[in-house]
Amino acid sequence: MDYVSALLPPVVMAVFFIGLIRVIVKTQGGANKAKEDAAVDAALARADGPRGTSAQPDA
């Protein structure tokens, strides 16, 4: 029975990991995809805004 107690934690972790991956894949896209993409684009634009002007070399 030692082999059962040795294999149980990795098997349980694998099952939960597979379930997590399935949830992530299922929730990609859908009705809120455009809203989520717009939020990410806005956050990236805010983060890149000040950095874009200071990256220009002095000529």
Secondary structure, DSSP 8 states (H G I E B T S, - for coil): -HHHHHHHHHHHHHHHHHHHHHHHHHTSSSTTHHHHHHHHHHHHHHHHHHHHHHTS---
